[in-house]
Amino acid sequence: MTKTAPRPEIDDIDLDALRATYAHERDRRLRPDGQAQYRRAAGAFGYYAKDPYTAWQEREPRTDHVEVLIIGAGFGGLLTAARLRDAGVESIRLMDEAGGVGGTWYWNRYPGIHCDVEASVYLPLLEELGTVPSWRYAPGEEIRQHAVAIAEHYGLLHDALFQTRATGLTWDDDDDGHWTVETDRGDRMTARFVITSSGTLTQPKLPGIPGIETFRGHTFHTSRWDYDYTGGSADGGLTGLADKRVAVVGTGATGIQVIPHLGRDAQELVVFQRTPSTVDVRDNRPTDPDWAASLRPGWQRERMDNFIAVLSGEPVEESLIDDGWTATAALQRKVVSGNVDTTVPDDERERLEELQDAVTMNRIRARVDAVVEDPTTAAVLKPWYRYMCKRPAFSDHYLQTFNRPNVTLVDTADHGGITRMTEHSVVVGDTEYEVDCVIFATGFEAGVSGVVSGTLPVIGRDGRSLLEAWGRGPRTLHGFMTNGFPNLFQLGPIQNATSVNFAHILRDQAEHIAAVVEQARTVDAVRVEPRAEAEEAWVQTVARTARDVTAYQATCTPGYYNGEGTRSMTGASYSGSPLQFRRLLVDWRANELHEALVTAEAAEITTAGASR
């Protein structure tokens, strides 16, 4: 009889003991106030959200008309505008609260910022602009400048409105139908089509620390980095901190990148951590010029689709992007859209997935021991949860920073976070840490921007608001359009495909919206609006096929993925892979798009029927 070879990585794993450890570590971090533990950067704390990069520009209110208004000038808005330009649309206006284009890359300019998905598949429209990223994981300023280059290439800046927030969208059926758009700058303009791409992570959030307002030192949020205080640039060299005791609050994706620079340049750095991140090897390096010269037309789409296919479990001849994401692709499919092996019984598949997850997490925890010299500090830096409970992080410098004698790590988990702040200190339990500056690397409020949150009221046909239409949950066709709200499209993850490479998703969304608008213009449709029956069918499809990750979520540490432990991560996104979703959209455009296009004659018939 053939003996099965021993598998020490798996055979030595005690799942029951590991589950108990995960549950204990999760419970240490759960707070009864959930998401209420944070406060908005508004009112008395509004200065945390102030734009430090672009001086305020006065202008006269606009009362003109454009064919397409795009709210949001990040990659989603830029990609949609670019594809609309390709489709022959001339009258396009970008609008954004920021002082320029780039979205998250406009706001986030902190030291060390890079993309965490390989730049060759993250930065959009590389071939169209004839460029190749200079690094495997491009620095933030290069990404922001690429966004500017897209806007310039497609002629999107001359009529853009920056430093402008939309405050209301109202549909008007007069004159063949249009949207009236109001803003905080007194604008009252009209648009035939409105596309919202305002993102779900745009407003900085602050921890609700008692006494935060009493601190007399310097404070700022990482998304509004204060280089006047720190000196230096996104490349580092923070000479202004050479004689400063600095505290940084947060060890998520931002903290992982900025902490090495603060540890190197500050006289003293105190890192306040609630939950450690997984930190795997990044292996960043300059782009090989010979490789760049060898690229042939179509190279970026090929790499992007290959990356998504690997993550989704679709067959490929070879993986073109060999990185931390592709190496852990199977672990991501539980909570990110992708294929699962249906030939294995559910309970056995769940057990095998959990074992493989444990192998990966054990390796990541072992790396902490191998890099961090102090055993006590290493123990605090180890993540005890399943791999996709938080967005995985990658760094070649973060863990090493805790070997510096001027860097102190403070674990706040047993105290429910930072206890309080005084005029000169950050306090955890009974211990005070006197500092000159506190930097909040605490991320963004999830889902508080745009139409989803109600901060941008949308009134459609018959005076009905979008939030009223969504009273029992989002109602869309494919995540883009809602019945009763003509010529309104939105980009984002709701009832749409998801991926760790969101730029890929935005590309597919932009191409779909542009194709729909192009066809509407071709047939001279006055409205693009899904039928109620089609919308309901899609809502039911999303609900019926949604992955149930309740059991997975029960092991997860609190964070924004699960509403600080208050909700399941079972979401309202399409459960198939992004490539499957793209094929679905292509088929719909070929066979059903005509049902969403309302001509002037059809509109008159509908109106007449309603009046009878």
C-alpha positions, 0 to 999 in steps of 0.5 A: 500500500502506498503511503501518503507523504507527510505534509508538516505544514498542514498535518501539524495544524490544529484548527480547533486551537487556531480558531480559539486563538482567532476568536480570542484575538477578535474579542480583544478588539471588539468594541460595543460602539462599533463604527461609532468609535470614529468621528467625521472630519467635519464641524470642529474637526473639518480642518483635518479634511482641508485641501493642503495642496491647491489654493482656493480658486474663486469663480462665478457660478455655472448655469450652462449645459453639458452633454455628460457631467462626471462627478468624480475625477479619480480613475473611474471618472477619467476612464469613463471620460476617456472612453466617451471621448473615444466614442465621439462625445465632445461635451464632457465636464469633470467635477470633483471636490479636490483641487485636481484629478487623481481621486485617492492619488490626489489626496494621499501624498504621504511619504512612501505611498505606492500602489500595492497591485503591480503598476503595469496592471493598475495604472490605466491607459498606459498603452494609450499614453505610450508609457510604462511605469518606472517601478514595479509598484509605482510611487504615488506621485507618479500615479497622480501625474499619470492621472493628470496626463490622462486628463490632458491627453483627452482634453478634460481639464479646460471645462472641469470644475474642481473644488466643487461638491455636487449638492443635488441632482434633479431629473426634469422631463422637460425639453427631452429630459435632463438633470439639473445639478446644484453644487456648493459653489452656487452652480445650477447647470444641466446635463443630459447624462450624469455619471457618478464616480465619487468613490466609497473611501474619500472622507478621512475618518478620525478615532473618537479619542476622548480629549483629542481636541485638547492636544496642543501639539501638531496633528494631521491626517495622512491623506492631508500630509503636512509637509510644511511641518515634516519637511521632505517629500513623498520620497522621504527626507522628513527633516522637520521631524529630526527633533520631534517625538512623533506618534502615528495612530494606525497600522493598516495599509497607510501606516505600513508605508509611512511608518518606515519613513517616520522611524528613520527621520523622527527623533522618536516614533511611537506606533499605536496599533489596534490590529496588526496587518499581514505584511508579506514581501513586496519585492519592489524594483525599478522596471527593466528597460529591456522588458519595457522595450520588448512589449508589443501592442495589447500588452497591458490588456493581456496582463490585466486580464491574465492577473484577474483570471489567475485571481478568479481561478480561470485557466491560463497558460501561465501567470504573467504577474507573479506576486503576493496576490497571485500566490494567494489567489485561492485564499481570496476567492472566499470573499472576492469574486472568483471560481470555487471547486464545486467537485468537492463537498462544501464541508471538505472544501471549507476545511481545505481552504481553512488549512491552506489559509492557516499555512499562509498565515503561519508563514507570515507570522514566522516572517515576523519572528525572522525579521523583528529582533525583540520577541515581545514586539514580534509577538504583538506584530503577528496577525491572528485572523484569516488572510482576507479579514483585512486587505493584505499588505506588502512591505520590504521595510515595515517590520524592519523599522521596529528594530530601530532603537527610536521606535516603540510599538504600543498595543492598544487592543486590551484597552479598546484603543487609545484611552485618551489624549491630554495637552501633551500626551497620548494615553493607553491604560495608565501609561502616558506617551508624551509627543510633539505630533500625532499623525492619524493613519486611520483611513476613510469613512466607508460609503459616506460619499455620493448617492449611496450615503445621501450626501448627494440627494438624487430626485428622479422621475415623479419626484422620487428620491434614490434613497427612497427607491433603495429603501430596502437595499440597492436596486440597479441593473448590473450596478449601473442604472436604476429604474426611475432615474434616467440617464444616471450611471454610477461606478462602484462595487454595488451589485457589480464585480469586485477585485483587489485590482479595482482599477481593472473593474473601473476600466470595465465599468467605464467601457460599459457606460461609454458603450451604452451612451454611444448607442443611445446617441446613435438611436437618438434616445432621450432616456437610458433607463432599465425596465423595472422587471430587468432591474428586479431580475438583477437584484434577485440574481445578486441575492440568490448567488451571493456568497455566504461568508458569515462563518468566515466573518465570525473569525475576523478581526474588526475592521471596515470590511465588516463594519467593525465586527457589526455585520457579515461581509456578505455583500451586494456585489456580483458573485462571479468573476470580473471576466464573467461579469464583463462577458455578461455585459457584452451579451446584454449590450448585444441582445437587451440594451435596446430595451433600456433605450427610450426614444422620444416617440416611446416617451410620448406614448408612455406619458400619454398612457400614464395621463389616461 
